[in-house]
Amino acid sequence: MSDFARSLPEGEEHAPRGEVRVRPVAPGTRPELASIEAGIVAERGRVSLLYQVLLNSAPLAEGWEKLLTAVRNRSAVPGDLRELIILRVAVCNRAPYEFAAHVPHAREAGVSEEKIEALRAGADVSAAFDARERAVLALADAMTCNVQVDDATMAPITAQFDPRTVVEIVATVAAYNMVSRFLEALRIGH
């Protein structure tokens, strides 16, 4: 069992590891943030703890929402691949809150329990995943763990996807590295 798998016991939503390091802004308490909060609610349905922390910086909260909405809701990346990428980045970054937050989205996108559990366990991706899934997971690993991506890792991506989707797959990996690292650094959701 991986260290990540041990950090997220079965049935536990999130692993507690201390308090949030920056005081969240309670929705509705700062009139100057009303339009940003309304935009977040329109896209997300609520102002989550992540966004409550981001509201400490109105420009970042607004920009973050626009970027992550484009990545999650307006890209050409198939939902199952998007969620596999997000789960893999969470595992690589040891971000159990991010993983737990995206398991329901992965299920909704059609990702099987077997694949979710293989990722949670840190298992070798070759057995449970098809060639397309292995390609995006290898890219997520390279971008997250090594930063640079060699030609052998990128070739299956550019061979299987059009330029727009290639850009959006790379942006998904990059964006969720940002998300998981932000969550972990500020202990959001712990």
N, C-alpha and C positions, 0 to 999 in steps of 0.2 A: 504494500500500500504506500502511495506517495505521501510526502509531507502535506501536500495540499489536501489530499483525501482525508487525512487525519484531522485537518483543521476544520472540516465541515462534516460533522457526524451525521449519519443518516437520520432524516427526520428533523434535524435542527435547521431552522431557516438561516441563521447567521451565527458565526462564532464570535462571542463577546471577547473583546480585547482592550477595553478602556473606553473612555469618553471621547466624543468628538472634540477635536483640538481647536475649533473655531465655533463660536456661538452661532447657531442657526438664526436666521431672520424669520420670525413667525409670519406666515402669510397674512396680509391685511393690516399689518402694523405700521407700514411706512407708505404713505400715500404716493410718494414719488416713484414707487416700484409697481404701482397698480397695473400699468399697461404691460410690463414685463411678466408679472404674475399671470395676467389674463392670457398672454401668449403661451405660457408654459401649460396652463390648465387646458387651453384649446388643443394642444398637441399631446399632452401626457395624461390629462384627466384629473391631475392633482399636482400640487407643489410638493414633491418628495423631499426627503431630508437632503439629498444631494443638491437640489435646487435651492433649498432654504440656506444652505451654506454658501452657494454661489451668489445668492442675493446680497451678500456683503459687498460684492463688486457688481454694480448694475451693468456696466459694459461687458464684463465676462459672462454674466448670467444670460444676457441677451444673445451674445455671440455664440455661446455654448449651445443654447437651445436651437439656434438656426443651423449650426453645423451638425449637431447630433440628429436633428429632425431630417436633414438632407441625407445623412448616412443611413439612418434606420428606415425612414418612411418614403424616401423619394429616389432611391437608387435602383439601378437595374440588377443589383446582386440578388439572386434568388434568396428568399427568406431562410431556407434551411442552411445554405452556405453562410449567410450573414451570421446566423446564430451559432453555427459551429465555430466560426472565426472568433466571435465574442467569448464563447466558453473556453476556447483554447488559449486566448490571450489572458483570460482570468486565471487559468491554471498556471501558465508560464510566469505570471506576475504574482502568484500566491495571493489572489484577491477573492476570497471566498464569498464576500458579499456580492460582488459583481457576478460571480458564477450563479449563486442562488437567485439573484434577481432576474437572470436571463433563462433559467431552466423553463419557466412557464412559456416564455416566448419561443424557445426552441421546440417545445412540445407542440405549440400552436402552429409552428412552421413545418411540422411533420418530422422532426428529428426523433428517432426511436430512443426508447429508454436504454437499449444496449449501447448506443453511441454516446448518449449523455453519460452513462456510467463509465464507459471506456475513457472518456475525457476526464471525468472526475478522478478516476484512479490513476491518471497519468500513464495509461497503457500505450503501448506501441500502436500507432494509428493504422498500420498496414492491414490488420486483420478485419476490423469492423467497418472499414470505410471503403467506398468505391474510389476509382482513379481521380475523378473530379474533386471529391472531398479531400483525398490525400494531398492533392496539389495545393488547395487553399490552406490546409492545415500546415503543410511544409512551409508555405510562404509566411503564415502567421508565426511559426516557430523562428524562421530566419529573421524576420523583421523585429520580433520581440526580444529574442535572445542574442542575436548577433548584429543587428541593425542593418548591415550590408546584406544584400541578396545576390547570390551568385547566379550566373546564367542558367545553370542546370535546374535551379529551383524556379526561376522565372519562366523558363521555356514552356512548361505545361500550361501555365496561366495564359500566356500570350497566344498559345496555340488553340486554346479552348474558348476564349472569350474575346469579344470585340473590344476596341480601345476604351470606350466609355466604361464597360464593366471592369476592365483591368484597372483603370484609374480608381473606380469605386471600391474594388476589392482591397487595393492598397490603402485607400483612405479609411476603409472600415478597420483594418488592422491598426493603422496609425491612431485613429480616433479612440479606439477602445484601449489602446495602451495609455493614452492620455487619461481616459476615464478611470481605469483601474488604478493607475498610479496616484491620481488625485484622491480617490476614495481611500486608498491605503495610507497615504501620507497624512491625511487629516482624520483618519479613523472614522470615516463616515459609514454608518451602518453596522458598526461593531458592537 
